[in-house]
Structures are given as structure tokens and as C-alpha cells.
């Protein structure tokens, strides 16, 4: 049981306040701080902090003793790799519109790019590793996102509400085929429009969105989002594609699961994110980074409908679990109200990271070892460790997230 020192990723879309505030550092930070990584990702692994002040990379620790750190089943299933990565995600501005491949697609794409000799750190590399990248994001603050394709009939209603001379034929295309095939056809048409055609259509759409917002129309929230994206990414086909996606506002504690092929875009807010330990991203727009439309179309899932929002299923005293079909990870949330100091047991089900997001906690091992876990801190629990007990320290509202590997049966 060791505290972790975790890496902050300074992407341009990050917040200058959210992560520093969580960790009790001065705000604003000198530069945007977008993500706090907790895990054994080769790109930026956490470091375990010894009692004598020494540090050791969690990646090196796992490599040196995969069975002791991960457990025999998990080590065998995932090739001696910690299968998940836990993050704090702090978005001040929208991220890119993206989707992630399935395990089979990732393995095939990785092998193909290896054969072509594309360096794994090359800007045009789609598949730096051969693994899938499902993810789940759980809001800490109000969190805004676009995720999954909206029901086509609902989208037709939106397009008619902002219809312009140039938009009408595209509305008709989807109205004639309001199903996943129709969505694929419209999405493909929009993201492959010649720039000259896009430069004619997009200003019309943006002007129509302005009018709809001013008129307090039914789709005002969706239109505001399109206007924000159009301002930050002018002349980008991803702005049109955003018209097809569900617009979500998550409250603290609510979560969405993004399986392979789900097209999504995080807009604003702070969240805990857990994902498979992978870098495979296919982007279609709203970014200066590499965009590969043909490859994206190979992996996008055009299934449509409302995006399920999870609240966490009760799993014993004060604990809620966010269930998914991802074998790489499972995320749980534990909360104590102010004045509640009841101690709970966290079992030793494989490798775990405990992250404190509110209040302060005391983590106690069966041998009496204790670690104080302050807000913004995390602790590594290897599979070989026994169960630990956790309780609040300060008598205030306290919140803990627990990241574990998923079921490891072969």
C-alpha cells in the first residue's frame, strides 16, 4: 500500500484551476492542466512513494513482479500489464471528436501499421498499441459532452428547426432513411465535403443556430454547442457532425460508458475517467491533430438512440458501482456525508487504485499500516495486499473512487 505521485498532462484544452484546486495547489496554474494520470501507462506512469522518500515507477514495479502486483489471473489475461488507466479529466475547452477501436480492430490496425514501419510515436499513427480503449467518465462537476448518435427522427426535427436552403437536401436524406445506414450516409457526406462546399454550408447553419437560440427554440442547448464549436474550430466539418450526436449534461456522480465505436466529444467540466490502458484514437475533426476519415469510418458504430446515463448501482454500505462490459476495468464510488465516520472494508480483488476526491481519508491495512489519503491523492494497492479499511478523517463530506481490473476469467 503506497501513495502515488501522478503525472499531469498539460494539453491546451485543459483547465488552469480544476486539478490544482483538487490537489490544494495555488490557482490559476501557469499552464492548462488537462489530465491527471494514475496507473502504469508507458507514456507517463505513476510513481510509488516509499516511506523513506524514495520513488519507483509503477510500471517498473509491475514489470518486476507482475503476479504479486496484478494477481495471477490478471497478469495472465493482460500479458503482465495493468489493464486500466485512471484519470482526472479537466476540460476547459472541447476535445477532439473521436472514437476508439474494438480489440479486433486495434490488433489488426496495429499489425498493419507495424508492417508499414510507421513509428509508434508518429503524428499519423492511429494504432500505437494492439488493444481496445473502452472508457467510462463519471462527473465530479457538471460535465458536458456529445456522445453517441441521436435518434434519427429526433435529429430530423432538429435539422428542420434550423433548416436553411443549403441544409434542406441533407435533412431530406436522413428523413428518407432514419436509421443507422442513413446516419452513416449523412455523416460520411458531411465529413468528406470539399472545403468550398463546407464554407458555403457552415455559415448558413451557424446563422440559423443563432436565430434558434434567440427564439428560445426547442434545441437551443444543442445550437449553443454548435455555435461554440464553430467559434473554436471555424471551417471544420466536425461542427456539422456534432449536429448528429446526443447532447448530455451529467451531474456529479452520473457517468456514461463509451464502448468501442462510440463517437464522442467532451465539452466542459471535471470528471473521473477510467479506460483501458491504450492510446488508440481515431479522430474526425475539431482538432489540429491527425485526422484519418477512412479509418474512422471503419470503427464508428452508427447505432443510435439515447445515451444511457449511469448513477451507480448500490453495492453495499455507501458504495456504488458503475457496471460495463469492459473486462479491463471497473469503477466504484464511495461517499460519506458530513459527520459520518463509519469505516468500510475494501476487499483485495486484484490490483487497485484508490483516489480521494473530497475530504481526507485514513486507509488502514490488516497489519496496522496506515496511510492518510488527502483530497487529490491516490494510493496503489497491489493484488498481493490483503483487504484494507477506509474511514473519513475530517468529519466533512468525503468521496473515494476505487479503480480495479474487471473480471479476469479467460
MIVEX-26298 format. One record per residue (C-alpha): residue number from 1; x, y, z; residue in one letter. Coordinates in Angstrom, 3 decimals, padded with zeros to 6 digits. Each point is the difference from the previous one (the first is absolute). Last residue first. Layout:
# MIVEX-26298
+-----+----------+----------+----------+------+
:  nr :     east :    north :       up : rest :
+-----+----------+----------+----------+------+
: NUM :        X :        Y :        Z :    A :
...
+-----+----------+----------+----------+------+
This chain:
# MIVEX-26298
+-----+----------+----------+----------+------+
:  nr :     east :    north :       up : rest :
+-----+----------+----------+----------+------+
: 410 : -010.119 : -016.494 : -019.568 :    X :
: 409 : -001.486 :  001.365 :  003.195 :    X :
: 408 :  001.469 :  003.359 :  000.997 :    X :
: 407 : -003.120 :  001.893 :  001.078 :    X :
: 406 :  000.751 :  003.703 : -000.169 :    X :
: 405 :  003.125 :  001.634 :  001.367 :    X :
: 404 : -000.547 :  002.405 :  002.842 :    X :
: 403 : -000.513 :  003.715 :  000.496 :    X :
: 402 : -001.482 :  001.254 :  003.275 :    X :
: 401 : -001.258 :  003.540 :  000.340 :    X :
: 400 : -000.296 :  001.608 :  003.425 :    X :
: 399 : -002.179 :  002.859 :  001.194 :    X :
: 398 : -000.219 :  001.812 :  003.309 :    X :
: 397 : -002.524 :  002.497 :  001.322 :    X :
: 396 :  001.547 :  001.448 :  003.133 :    X :
: 395 :  000.872 : -001.626 :  003.345 :    X :
: 394 :  003.734 :  000.399 : -000.636 :    X :
: 393 :  001.495 : -003.479 : -000.058 :    X :
: 392 : -002.307 : -002.170 : -002.079 :    X :
: 391 :  000.319 : -003.806 :  000.196 :    X :
: 390 :  001.637 : -002.787 : -002.007 :    X :
: 389 :  000.813 : -003.598 :  000.907 :    X :
: 388 :  002.400 : -002.084 : -002.094 :    X :
: 387 : -000.227 : -003.506 : -001.509 :    X :
: 386 :  003.216 : -001.986 : -000.337 :    X :
: 385 :  002.866 :  001.070 : -002.277 :    X :
: 384 :  001.158 : -002.421 : -002.722 :    X :
: 383 : -002.266 :  001.637 : -002.562 :    X :
: 382 :  001.861 :  003.280 :  000.342 :    X :
: 381 : -001.716 :  002.983 :  001.646 :    X :
: 380 :  001.211 :  003.330 : -001.405 :    X :
: 379 : -001.095 :  003.214 :  001.730 :    X :
: 378 : -001.406 :  003.248 : -001.339 :    X :
: 377 :  000.086 :  003.652 :  001.002 :    X :
: 376 : -002.283 :  002.854 : -001.127 :    X :
: 375 : -001.554 :  000.443 :  003.422 :    X :
: 374 :  002.310 : -001.542 :  002.588 :    X :
: 373 :  000.590 : -003.724 :  000.562 :    X :
: 372 :  001.586 : -000.680 :  003.364 :    X :
: 371 :  001.728 : -003.379 : -000.137 :    X :
: 370 :  000.026 : -002.516 :  002.837 :    X :
: 369 :  001.785 : -003.308 :  000.584 :    X :
: 368 : -001.779 : -001.995 :  002.731 :    X :
: 367 :  000.708 : -003.457 : -001.429 :    X :
: 366 : -003.557 : -000.206 : -001.376 :    X :
: 365 :  000.548 :  003.205 : -001.995 :    X :
: 364 : -001.508 :  003.374 :  000.938 :    X :
: 363 : -000.914 :  002.767 : -002.456 :    X :
: 362 : -000.876 :  003.296 :  001.679 :    X :
: 361 : -001.907 :  002.463 : -002.124 :    X :
: 360 : -000.179 :  003.733 : -000.698 :    X :
: 359 : -002.871 :  002.034 : -001.476 :    X :
: 358 : -001.112 : -000.253 : -003.633 :    X :
: 357 :  001.657 : -001.572 : -003.077 :    X :
: 356 :  002.000 : -002.798 :  001.651 :    X :
: 355 :  001.317 : -002.556 : -002.498 :    X :
: 354 :  000.506 : -003.696 :  000.773 :    X :
: 353 :  001.912 : -001.993 : -002.611 :    X :
: 352 : -000.432 : -003.746 : -000.097 :    X :
: 351 :  001.684 : -003.210 : -001.140 :    X :
: 350 : -002.008 : -003.188 :  000.629 :    X :
: 349 : -003.067 : -000.452 :  002.203 :    X :
: 348 :  001.519 :  000.857 :  003.378 :    X :
: 347 : -003.136 :  001.179 :  001.764 :    X :
: 346 : -000.687 :  003.583 :  001.034 :    X :
: 345 : -001.493 : -000.007 :  003.493 :    X :
: 344 : -002.059 :  002.895 :  001.299 :    X :
: 343 :  000.446 :  002.213 :  003.056 :    X :
: 342 : -002.903 :  002.208 :  001.038 :    X :
: 341 :  001.051 :  003.623 :  000.547 :    X :
: 340 : -003.212 :  001.775 : -000.998 :    X :
: 339 :  000.063 :  003.600 :  001.246 :    X :
: 338 : -000.317 :  001.438 : -003.491 :    X :
: 337 : -001.332 : -002.671 : -002.355 :    X :
: 336 :  002.246 : -002.874 : -001.079 :    X :
: 335 :  000.333 : -001.063 : -003.629 :    X :
: 334 :  001.514 : -003.023 : -001.785 :    X :
: 333 :  000.216 : -000.187 : -003.798 :    X :
: 332 :  000.894 : -003.101 : -002.027 :    X :
: 331 :  001.693 : -000.416 : -003.388 :    X :
: 330 :  000.671 : -003.294 : -001.779 :    X :
: 329 :  002.696 : -000.664 : -002.560 :    X :
: 328 :  001.516 : -002.035 : -002.832 :    X :
: 327 : -002.876 : -002.434 : -000.554 :    X :
: 326 : -002.215 :  002.785 : -001.415 :    X :
: 325 : -003.641 : -001.127 :  000.047 :    X :
: 324 : -000.921 :  002.864 :  002.303 :    X :
: 323 : -001.256 :  000.414 :  003.574 :    X :
: 322 :  000.486 :  003.203 :  001.959 :    X :
: 321 :  000.072 : -001.080 :  003.642 :    X :
: 320 : -001.429 :  001.939 :  002.964 :    X :
: 319 :  001.326 : -000.283 :  003.561 :    X :
: 318 : -001.422 :  001.551 :  003.188 :    X :
: 317 : -000.686 : -003.390 :  001.653 :    X :
: 316 : -000.383 : -002.729 : -002.575 :    X :
: 315 :  000.073 : -000.046 : -003.768 :    X :
: 314 : -002.621 :  002.538 : -001.064 :    X :
: 313 :  000.074 :  000.456 : -003.755 :    X :
: 312 :  001.580 :  003.181 : -001.304 :    X :
: 311 : -001.911 :  002.927 : -001.473 :    X :
: 310 :  000.446 : -001.044 : -003.631 :    X :
: 309 : -001.091 :  002.009 : -003.034 :    X :
: 308 : -000.981 : -001.983 : -003.097 :    X :
: 307 :  000.445 :  001.966 : -003.267 :    X :
: 306 : -003.357 :  000.377 : -001.732 :    X :
: 305 : -000.282 : -001.615 : -003.407 :    X :
: 304 :  002.261 : -001.029 : -002.844 :    X :
: 303 :  002.286 : -002.790 : -001.189 :    X :
: 302 :  002.431 :  001.558 : -002.451 :    X :
: 301 :  003.080 : -001.685 :  001.470 :    X :
: 300 :  003.162 :  001.685 : -001.243 :    X :
: 299 :  002.972 : -002.338 : -000.635 :    X :
: 298 :  000.460 : -000.170 : -003.774 :    X :
: 297 : -001.308 :  003.545 : -000.462 :    X :
: 296 :  002.867 :  001.240 :  002.172 :    X :
: 295 :  002.492 : -001.707 : -002.294 :    X :
: 294 : -001.415 :  001.777 : -003.048 :    X :
: 293 : -000.118 :  003.339 :  001.878 :    X :
: 292 :  003.576 :  000.030 :  001.291 :    X :
: 291 :  000.528 :  003.220 :  001.965 :    X :
: 290 :  003.393 :  000.730 :  001.583 :    X :
: 289 : -000.020 :  002.822 :  002.545 :    X :
: 288 : -001.144 :  003.597 : -000.521 :    X :
: 287 : -003.356 : -000.980 :  001.489 :    X :
: 286 : -003.722 :  000.462 : -000.522 :    X :
: 285 : -000.076 : -002.923 : -002.427 :    X :
: 284 : -000.323 : -003.701 : -000.721 :    X :
: 283 :  002.385 : -001.543 :  002.502 :    X :
: 282 :  000.910 : -003.670 :  000.453 :    X :
: 281 :  001.672 : -000.661 :  003.354 :    X :
: 280 :  002.074 : -003.001 :  001.138 :    X :
: 279 :  002.095 :  000.990 :  003.030 :    X :
: 278 : -000.779 : -002.973 :  002.254 :    X :
: 277 : -000.179 : -000.990 :  003.685 :    X :
: 276 : -003.750 : -000.599 : -000.016 :    X :
: 275 : -001.928 :  002.894 :  001.417 :    X :
: 274 : -001.082 :  001.640 :  003.215 :    X :
: 273 : -000.995 :  003.648 :  000.104 :    X :
: 272 : -000.751 :  002.107 :  003.049 :    X :
: 271 : -001.593 :  003.245 : -001.068 :    X :
: 270 :  000.386 :  003.764 : -000.263 :    X :
: 269 : -001.976 :  002.159 : -002.407 :    X :
: 268 : -000.289 :  001.052 : -003.617 :    X :
: 267 : -000.561 : -001.386 : -003.494 :    X :
: 266 :  000.960 : -003.663 : -000.191 :    X :
: 265 : -000.529 : -001.346 : -003.518 :    X :
: 264 : -001.310 : -003.402 : -000.982 :    X :
: 263 : -000.380 : -002.575 : -002.746 :    X :
: 262 : -000.563 : -003.435 :  001.551 :    X :
: 261 :  001.870 : -002.615 : -002.051 :    X :
: 260 :  001.288 : -002.036 :  002.937 :    X :
: 259 : -001.887 :  000.637 :  003.217 :    X :
: 258 : -000.577 :  003.404 :  001.602 :    X :
: 257 : -001.592 : -000.324 :  003.438 :    X :
: 256 : -001.730 :  003.049 :  001.432 :    X :
: 255 :  000.029 :  001.128 :  003.612 :    X :
: 254 : -002.013 :  001.922 :  002.574 :    X :
: 253 :  001.601 :  000.713 :  003.377 :    X :
: 252 :  000.034 :  003.772 : -000.442 :    X :
: 251 : -002.605 :  000.968 : -002.584 :    X :
: 250 :  000.438 : -000.921 : -003.646 :    X :
: 249 : -001.160 :  002.280 : -002.813 :    X :
: 248 : -000.317 : -001.876 : -003.278 :    X :
: 247 : -000.498 :  001.024 : -003.641 :    X :
: 246 : -000.628 : -003.122 : -002.101 :    X :
: 245 :  001.812 :  000.115 : -003.336 :    X :
: 244 : -001.101 :  000.821 : -003.556 :    X :
: 243 :  000.481 :  003.785 :  000.084 :    X :
: 242 :  003.611 : -000.608 :  001.084 :    X :
: 241 :  000.729 : -001.241 : -003.522 :    X :
: 240 : -000.605 :  003.523 : -001.289 :    X :
: 239 :  002.597 :  001.472 :  002.356 :    X :
: 238 :  002.343 : -002.896 : -000.839 :    X :
: 237 :  000.145 :  001.333 : -003.549 :    X :
: 236 :  002.317 :  002.779 :  001.207 :    X :
: 235 : -000.103 :  003.451 : -001.625 :    X :
: 234 :  000.350 :  001.726 :  003.375 :    X :
: 233 :  001.075 : -002.152 :  002.971 :    X :
: 232 : -000.299 :  002.069 :  003.200 :    X :
: 231 : -002.877 :  002.135 : -001.241 :    X :
: 230 : -001.790 : -002.801 : -001.825 :    X :
: 229 :  000.300 : -002.216 :  003.057 :    X :
: 228 : -001.606 :  002.653 :  002.180 :    X :
: 227 : -002.751 :  000.585 : -002.586 :    X :
: 226 : -000.707 : -003.731 : -000.237 :    X :
: 225 : -000.231 : -000.200 :  003.784 :    X :
: 224 : -002.401 :  002.933 :  000.120 :    X :
: 223 : -002.108 : -001.772 : -002.626 :    X :
: 222 : -000.264 : -003.174 :  002.073 :    X :
: 221 : -001.097 :  002.000 :  003.029 :    X :
: 220 : -002.515 :  001.996 : -002.063 :    X :
: 219 : -001.610 : -003.108 : -001.467 :    X :
: 218 : -003.600 :  000.779 :  000.954 :    X :
: 217 :  000.367 :  003.611 : -001.056 :    X :
: 216 :  000.631 :  002.967 :  002.261 :    X :
: 215 : -000.477 :  002.330 : -003.018 :    X :
: 214 :  003.479 :  001.449 :  000.481 :    X :
: 213 :  001.396 : -003.534 :  000.161 :    X :
: 212 : -001.745 : -000.969 : -003.242 :    X :
: 211 :  001.186 :  003.184 : -001.721 :    X :
: 210 :  003.615 : -000.664 :  000.979 :    X :
: 209 : -000.315 : -003.609 : -001.155 :    X :
: 208 : -001.242 :  001.185 : -003.401 :    X :
: 207 :  003.041 :  002.265 : -000.323 :    X :
: 206 :  002.246 : -002.951 :  000.859 :    X :
: 205 : -001.678 : -002.225 : -002.581 :    X :
: 204 :  000.311 :  002.596 : -002.753 :    X :
: 203 :  003.647 :  000.632 :  000.923 :    X :
: 202 :  000.638 : -003.776 : -000.264 :    X :
: 201 : -001.549 : -000.571 : -003.419 :    X :
: 200 :  002.051 :  002.289 : -002.219 :    X :
: 199 :  003.418 : -000.646 :  001.543 :    X :
: 198 : -000.829 : -003.713 :  000.087 :    X :
: 197 : -000.566 :  000.010 : -003.750 :    X :
: 196 :  003.371 :  001.675 : -000.611 :    X :
: 195 :  001.712 : -002.318 :  002.501 :    X :
: 194 : -001.151 : -003.064 : -001.926 :    X :
: 193 : -002.425 : -002.011 :  002.133 :    X :
: 192 :  001.495 : -003.210 :  001.394 :    X :
: 191 : -001.168 :  000.469 :  003.589 :    X :
: 190 : -003.502 :  000.921 : -001.149 :    X :
: 189 : -000.580 : -002.798 : -002.492 :    X :
: 188 :  001.312 : -002.666 :  002.370 :    X :
: 187 : -002.287 :  001.223 :  002.796 :    X :
: 186 : -002.984 :  000.092 : -002.348 :    X :
: 185 :  000.560 : -003.502 : -001.391 :    X :
: 184 :  000.872 : -001.515 :  003.373 :    X :
: 183 : -003.076 :  001.584 :  001.564 :    X :
: 182 : -002.171 : -001.418 : -002.776 :    X :
: 181 :  001.453 : -003.457 :  000.572 :    X :
: 180 : -000.570 :  000.333 :  003.748 :    X :
: 179 : -003.706 :  000.807 : -000.547 :    X :
: 178 : -002.186 :  002.895 : -001.112 :    X :
: 177 :  000.256 : -000.651 : -003.766 :    X :
: 176 : -002.133 :  002.500 : -001.925 :    X :
: 175 :  000.187 :  002.495 :  002.871 :    X :
: 174 :  003.788 : -000.343 : -000.005 :    X :
: 173 :  000.355 :  000.980 : -003.653 :    X :
: 172 : -002.714 :  002.616 :  000.281 :    X :
: 171 :  001.892 :  001.809 :  002.755 :    X :
: 170 :  003.059 : -000.077 : -002.246 :    X :
: 169 : -001.962 :  001.525 : -002.870 :    X :
: 168 : -001.319 :  002.770 :  002.251 :    X :
: 167 :  003.320 :  001.175 :  001.397 :    X :
: 166 :  000.975 :  002.303 : -002.835 :    X :
: 165 : -003.263 :  001.925 : -000.069 :    X :
: 164 : -000.028 :  000.193 :  003.813 :    X :
: 163 : -001.718 : -002.182 :  002.580 :    X :
: 162 :  000.578 :  000.790 :  003.666 :    X :
: 161 : -003.161 : -001.641 :  001.393 :    X :
: 160 : -000.001 : -002.455 : -002.907 :    X :
: 159 :  003.446 : -001.231 :  001.035 :    X :
: 158 : -001.176 : -000.481 :  003.596 :    X :
: 157 : -003.092 : -001.969 : -001.074 :    X :
: 156 :  002.156 : -002.145 : -002.270 :    X :
: 155 :  002.267 : -000.615 :  002.980 :    X :
: 154 : -002.932 : -001.250 :  002.058 :    X :
: 153 : -000.969 : -002.377 : -002.787 :    X :
: 152 :  003.636 : -001.123 : -000.228 :    X :
: 151 :  000.187 : -000.993 :  003.696 :    X :
: 150 :  003.170 :  001.730 :  001.186 :    X :
: 149 :  003.356 : -001.521 : -000.864 :    X :
: 148 :  002.306 : -000.682 :  002.928 :    X :
: 147 :  001.671 :  002.535 :  002.259 :    X :
: 146 :  000.201 :  003.792 :  000.191 :    X :
: 145 :  001.163 :  001.156 :  003.386 :    X :
: 144 : -000.513 :  002.407 :  002.885 :    X :
: 143 :  000.990 : -000.635 :  003.603 :    X :
: 142 : -001.498 :  001.672 :  003.065 :    X :
: 141 :  002.705 : -000.699 :  002.547 :    X :
: 140 :  001.546 : -003.305 :  001.060 :    X :
: 139 : -001.528 : -001.812 : -002.982 :    X :
: 138 :  000.723 : -003.661 : -000.677 :    X :
: 137 :  001.625 : -000.967 : -003.327 :    X :
: 136 :  000.231 : -003.594 : -001.189 :    X :
: 135 :  002.391 : -001.205 : -002.668 :    X :
: 134 :  000.511 : -002.742 : -002.583 :    X :
: 133 :  003.463 :  000.079 : -001.599 :    X :
: 132 :  000.766 : -003.246 : -001.819 :    X :
: 131 :  003.518 : -001.409 : -000.217 :    X :
: 130 :  002.701 : -000.445 : -002.649 :    X :
: 129 :  002.073 :  003.128 :  000.798 :    X :
: 128 :  001.064 :  003.117 : -001.923 :    X :
: 127 : -003.074 : -000.366 : -002.231 :    X :
: 126 : -000.853 :  003.181 : -001.896 :    X :
: 125 :  003.541 :  001.227 : -000.747 :    X :
: 124 :  000.024 :  003.215 : -002.028 :    X :
: 123 :  001.841 :  002.054 :  002.642 :    X :
: 122 :  002.689 : -002.697 :  000.288 :    X :
: 121 :  000.641 : -001.365 :  003.512 :    X :
: 120 : -000.427 : -003.642 : -001.029 :    X :
: 119 :  002.227 :  000.497 : -003.032 :    X :
: 118 : -001.754 : -001.052 : -003.233 :    X :
: 117 :  001.853 : -003.030 : -001.383 :    X :
: 116 : -002.774 : -001.114 : -002.346 :    X :
: 115 : -000.006 : -003.420 :  001.691 :    X :
: 114 : -000.393 :  001.698 :  003.393 :    X :
: 113 : -002.887 :  002.039 : -001.428 :    X :
: 112 : -001.803 : -003.147 : -001.150 :    X :
: 111 :  000.640 : -001.882 :  003.253 :    X :
: 110 : -001.358 :  002.921 :  002.020 :    X :
: 109 : -003.077 :  000.276 : -002.211 :    X :
: 108 : -000.793 : -003.699 :  000.280 :    X :
: 107 :  000.453 : -000.106 :  003.779 :    X :
: 106 : -001.952 :  003.219 :  000.465 :    X :
: 105 : -002.862 : -001.180 : -002.221 :    X :
: 104 : -000.237 : -003.298 :  001.891 :    X :
: 103 :  000.052 :  001.700 :  003.410 :    X :
: 102 : -002.601 :  002.536 : -001.110 :    X :
: 101 :  001.106 :  003.402 : -001.232 :    X :
: 100 : -000.436 :  003.424 :  001.649 :    X :
:  99 : -002.016 :  002.982 : -001.168 :    X :
:  98 :  000.727 :  003.698 : -000.216 :    X :
:  97 : -001.177 :  003.609 : -000.169 :    X :
:  96 :  002.893 :  002.030 :  001.398 :    X :
:  95 : -000.172 :  001.561 :  003.448 :    X :
:  94 : -002.160 :  002.984 :  000.849 :    X :
:  93 :  001.359 :  002.783 :  002.254 :    X :
:  92 :  000.465 :  000.241 :  003.775 :    X :
:  91 :  000.160 : -003.770 :  000.347 :    X :
:  90 :  001.369 : -001.466 :  003.228 :    X :
:  89 :  000.367 : -003.809 : -000.138 :    X :
:  88 :  001.164 : -001.762 :  003.141 :    X :
:  87 :  001.310 : -003.297 : -001.210 :    X :
:  86 :  000.175 : -003.737 :  000.691 :    X :
:  85 :  001.780 : -002.327 : -002.434 :    X :
:  84 : -000.950 : -003.658 : -000.289 :    X :
:  83 :  001.527 : -003.324 : -001.072 :    X :
:  82 :  003.070 : -000.026 :  002.256 :    X :
:  81 :  002.244 : -002.041 : -002.279 :    X :
:  80 :  001.432 : -003.489 :  000.581 :    X :
:  79 : -001.499 : -001.291 : -003.270 :    X :
:  78 : -003.538 :  001.100 :  000.777 :    X :
:  77 : -001.740 : -003.290 :  000.759 :    X :
:  76 :  003.033 : -001.651 :  001.616 :    X :
:  75 :  000.788 :  002.947 :  002.271 :    X :
:  74 : -003.681 :  000.349 :  000.947 :    X :
:  73 : -000.316 : -003.676 :  000.914 :    X :
:  72 :  003.244 : -000.150 :  001.995 :    X :
:  71 : -000.493 :  003.195 :  001.962 :    X :
:  70 :  000.968 :  003.462 : -001.209 :    X :
:  69 :  002.824 :  001.071 :  002.335 :    X :
:  68 :  001.188 : -003.380 :  001.249 :    X :
:  67 : -000.508 : -001.693 : -003.372 :    X :
:  66 :  001.613 :  002.816 : -001.979 :    X :
:  65 :  003.101 :  000.303 :  002.203 :    X :
:  64 :  002.802 :  001.946 : -001.729 :    X :
:  63 : -002.162 :  001.309 : -002.858 :    X :
:  62 : -002.666 :  001.159 :  002.462 :    X :
:  61 :  002.541 :  001.948 :  002.066 :    X :
:  60 :  001.621 :  001.439 : -003.104 :    X :
:  59 : -003.365 :  001.291 : -001.222 :    X :
:  58 : -000.774 :  001.328 :  003.475 :    X :
:  57 :  003.179 :  002.054 : -000.302 :    X :
:  56 :  001.946 : -000.019 :  003.240 :    X :
:  55 :  000.468 :  002.864 :  002.434 :    X :
:  54 :  002.070 :  000.358 :  003.168 :    X :
:  53 : -001.142 :  002.250 :  002.841 :    X :
:  52 :  000.804 : -002.465 :  002.778 :    X :
:  51 : -003.635 : -001.132 :  000.287 :    X :
:  50 :  000.038 : -000.900 : -003.719 :    X :
:  49 : -001.995 :  001.977 : -002.535 :    X :
:  48 : -001.374 : -001.929 : -002.964 :    X :
:  47 :  000.454 :  001.775 : -003.308 :    X :
:  46 : -002.750 :  000.319 : -002.594 :    X :
:  45 :  000.772 : -000.839 : -003.606 :    X :
:  44 :  000.108 :  002.613 : -002.771 :    X :
:  43 :  000.225 : -001.410 : -003.547 :    X :
:  42 :  000.490 : -003.602 :  001.100 :    X :
:  41 : -003.412 :  000.026 :  001.753 :    X :
:  40 :  000.363 : -001.512 :  003.453 :    X :
:  39 : -002.811 :  001.721 :  001.848 :    X :
:  38 : -001.345 :  003.336 :  001.142 :    X :
:  37 :  000.035 :  002.819 : -002.558 :    X :
:  36 : -001.143 :  003.545 :  000.809 :    X :
:  35 : -001.444 :  001.611 : -003.114 :    X :
:  34 : -000.478 :  003.460 : -001.484 :    X :
:  33 :  002.241 :  002.398 :  001.892 :    X :
:  32 :  000.171 :  003.291 : -001.913 :    X :
:  31 :  003.150 :  002.010 :  000.782 :    X :
:  30 :  001.211 :  002.295 :  002.789 :    X :
:  29 : -002.568 : -001.516 :  002.399 :    X :
:  28 : -002.783 :  002.305 :  001.183 :    X :
:  27 : -000.030 : -000.828 :  002.782 :    X :
:  26 :  002.382 : -001.044 :  002.760 :    X :
:  25 :  000.102 : -003.729 :  000.880 :    X :
:  24 : -002.469 : -001.892 :  002.177 :    X :
:  23 : -000.085 : -003.106 : -002.182 :    X :
:  22 : -003.614 :  000.405 : -001.117 :    X :
:  21 :  000.536 :  003.735 : -000.407 :    X :
:  20 :  003.046 : -000.612 : -002.236 :    X :
:  19 : -002.031 : -002.520 : -002.064 :    X :
:  18 : -002.951 :  002.332 : -000.609 :    X :
:  17 :  001.744 :  003.384 : -000.325 :    X :
:  16 :  002.018 :  000.458 : -003.200 :    X :
:  15 : -002.431 : -002.171 : -001.973 :    X :
:  14 :  001.043 : -002.117 : -002.962 :    X :
:  13 : -000.617 :  000.497 : -003.732 :    X :
:  12 :  003.686 :  000.754 : -000.690 :    X :
:  11 :  001.206 : -003.339 :  001.354 :    X :
:  10 :  002.233 :  000.185 :  003.092 :    X :
:   9 : -000.029 : -003.652 :  001.179 :    X :
:   8 :  000.518 : -000.249 :  003.767 :    X :
:   7 :  001.960 : -003.038 :  001.210 :    X :
:   6 : -000.767 : -001.787 :  003.236 :    X :
:   5 :  001.909 : -000.507 :  003.215 :    X :
:   4 : -001.588 : -003.008 :  001.658 :    X :
:   3 : -000.378 : -000.968 :  003.627 :    X :
:   2 :  000.932 : -003.564 :  000.850 :    X :
:   1 : -001.811 : -003.125 :  001.249 :    X :
+-----+----------+----------+----------+------+
